[in-house]
């Protein structure tokens, strides 16, 4: 029996702050952060910088802040396109109010049963799951035993939490992710036998 201590990997996930244009189904539209969005993210991090590396979605509302933190504290940063938000197809750029005005049931059907109510032209949940979890596993393997900041989106964070907690795929929208909210996950061990644990959600550093 080996006495080797398994590696502990800590990953802090932070959702971007408010983008220019306010609240809407933005998906993969590349809107930058608003002034408020920058303030929200800076307030969430303050001067904390315990990370060995930063990984970010390739969309500007994430990677611009990631680069600011990396430059200030001398932390290596990389972009990962697979962490982009889910593609909402014809819903992108539209508000919930606009969609409800057109069809009062469409949004509720999507929220309650997203597997069978994909928006027109949108990415399916199984496809979204495949790319996000593949990228998540790559981060765990690449940065085993380290502390990583992962800058991304509400849908991405929901998908990772769903995976960690082994929730049914169609229940992921029951998880609320605040703007600039921070979630911490610790992973004990590596490979298929690793044990991921949710430490906190929408908490503070």
C-alpha positions in Angstrom: 0.0 0.0 0.0 1.4 3.4 -1.0 1.8 6.1 1.6 1.9 8.8 -1.1 -0.4 11.7 -0.3 -2.7 12.4 -3.3 -2.5 15.9 -4.8 -5.0 18.5 -3.8 -6.0 20.8 -6.6 -8.0 24.0 -5.8 -10.0 25.8 -8.5 -11.7 29.1 -7.9 -14.3 29.9 -10.6 -15.4 33.5 -11.0 -18.2 34.7 -13.2 -17.6 37.9 -15.2 -19.2 41.1 -14.0 -21.9 43.1 -15.9 -21.2 43.4 -19.6 -21.9 46.4 -21.7 -25.6 46.2 -22.8 -26.9 44.9 -19.5 -28.9 41.7 -18.8 -29.8 39.6 -21.8 -29.2 36.2 -23.4 -25.7 37.1 -24.5 -24.3 33.7 -25.1 -21.2 34.0 -27.3 -21.7 37.7 -28.3 -18.4 39.3 -27.3 -19.5 42.3 -25.3 -16.8 43.7 -23.0 -17.3 44.5 -19.3 -19.1 47.7 -18.4 -17.5 50.1 -15.8 -19.8 48.5 -13.2 -18.7 45.0 -14.4 -15.0 46.0 -13.8 -15.9 47.3 -10.4 -17.8 44.1 -9.5 -14.8 41.8 -10.4 -12.2 44.0 -8.8 -14.3 44.1 -5.6 -14.6 40.3 -5.6 -10.9 39.7 -5.9 -9.5 42.8 -4.1 -5.7 42.1 -3.6 -6.0 38.3 -3.3 -3.7 36.4 -5.6 -3.1 32.9 -4.2 -3.2 31.3 -7.7 -0.4 29.5 -9.6 -2.2 30.1 -12.9 -5.2 31.7 -14.4 -7.4 30.2 -17.2 -10.1 32.2 -18.9 -12.8 31.9 -21.4 -11.7 33.5 -24.7 -14.5 36.1 -24.6 -13.4 39.6 -23.7 -15.7 40.0 -20.7 -13.6 37.3 -19.1 -10.1 37.4 -20.5 -9.6 41.2 -20.1 -10.0 40.9 -16.4 -8.0 37.7 -16.3 -5.1 39.6 -18.0 -5.4 42.5 -15.5 -5.0 40.2 -12.5 -2.2 38.2 -14.2 -0.2 41.3 -15.1 -0.6 42.9 -11.7 0.6 39.8 -9.8 2.9 38.0 -12.3 0.7 35.0 -12.8 0.7 33.0 -16.1 -2.6 33.2 -17.9 -4.1 31.3 -20.8 -7.3 31.4 -22.9 -9.5 28.3 -23.3 -12.3 28.7 -26.0 -14.1 25.6 -24.7 -15.1 27.6 -21.6 -17.1 30.0 -23.7 -20.7 30.5 -22.7 -23.4 28.2 -24.2 -24.5 29.4 -27.6 -28.1 30.6 -27.4 -28.7 30.7 -31.2 -31.6 33.0 -32.2 -32.0 34.1 -28.5 -28.6 35.8 -28.4 -28.8 39.5 -27.8 -32.4 39.3 -26.7 -33.9 39.9 -23.2 -36.2 37.6 -21.3 -38.9 40.2 -21.5 -38.7 40.2 -25.3 -38.9 36.4 -25.5 -41.8 36.2 -23.0 -43.7 38.8 -25.0 -43.4 36.7 -28.1 -44.2 33.4 -26.4 -45.2 33.4 -22.7 -44.3 29.7 -22.3 -41.1 29.4 -24.3 -38.6 30.5 -21.5 -40.3 28.5 -18.8 -40.2 25.4 -21.0 -36.5 25.9 -21.5 -35.8 26.4 -17.9 -37.8 23.4 -16.7 -36.8 21.0 -19.5 -33.8 22.4 -21.4 -32.9 19.0 -23.0 -36.1 19.0 -25.0 -36.5 22.8 -25.6 -33.3 23.9 -27.2 -33.7 27.5 -28.5 -33.7 27.8 -32.3 -30.1 27.4 -33.7 -28.7 27.0 -30.2 -26.0 24.7 -28.9 -27.5 21.6 -27.2 -26.9 20.9 -23.5 -25.1 17.6 -24.3 -22.7 19.4 -26.7 -22.1 22.1 -24.2 -21.4 19.5 -21.5 -18.9 17.7 -23.7 -16.8 20.7 -24.5 -16.9 22.3 -21.0 -16.2 19.1 -19.1 -13.4 18.1 -21.5 -11.8 21.5 -20.8 -12.4 21.1 -17.0 -10.7 17.7 -17.0 -7.7 19.1 -18.9 -7.3 21.9 -16.3 -7.4 19.4 -13.5 -4.8 17.3 -15.1 -2.5 20.1 -16.2 -2.6 22.0 -12.9 -2.7 19.0 -10.5 -1.7 20.0 -7.0 -2.0 23.7 -7.8 -4.4 26.6 -7.1 -6.1 28.0 -10.3 -8.4 30.9 -11.0 -10.9 30.1 -13.8 -12.7 33.1 -15.2 -15.9 32.3 -17.1 -19.7 32.4 -17.4 -22.8 31.5 -15.6 -23.6 28.5 -17.8 -20.0 27.2 -17.7 -20.0 27.4 -13.9 -23.4 25.7 -13.7 -22.2 22.9 -15.9 -19.0 22.3 -13.8 -21.0 22.4 -10.5 -23.6 20.0 -12.0 -20.7 17.7 -13.0 -19.0 17.9 -9.6 -22.3 17.2 -7.7 -23.4 14.6 -10.2 -26.7 16.3 -10.8 -29.0 15.4 -13.7 -28.1 17.5 -16.8 -31.5 19.0 -17.1 -31.4 20.4 -13.6 -28.4 22.7 -14.1 -30.5 25.9 -14.4 -31.6 25.5 -10.8 -28.2 26.8 -9.8 -28.0 30.6 -9.5 -24.7 32.2 -10.4 -24.3 35.8 -9.5 -22.3 38.4 -11.5 -18.7 38.3 -10.2 -19.7 35.4 -7.9 -16.9 33.0 -6.7 -17.2 29.3 -6.4 -14.4 27.1 -5.0 -13.9 23.4 -5.8 -11.2 21.2 -4.4 -10.1 18.0 -6.1 -8.3 15.3 -4.2 -6.3 12.9 -6.3 -6.2 12.8 -10.1 -7.5 10.8 -13.0 -10.8 8.9 -13.0 -10.5 8.2 -9.2 -10.3 11.8 -8.2 -12.7 13.2 -5.6 -14.1 16.7 -6.4 -15.8 18.6 -3.6 -17.7 21.9 -3.6 -16.2 24.1 -0.9 -18.4 27.2 -1.3 -20.6 28.9 -3.9 -21.2 32.6 -4.3 -18.8 33.2 -1.5 -15.8 35.4 -0.8 -12.1 34.9 -0.9 
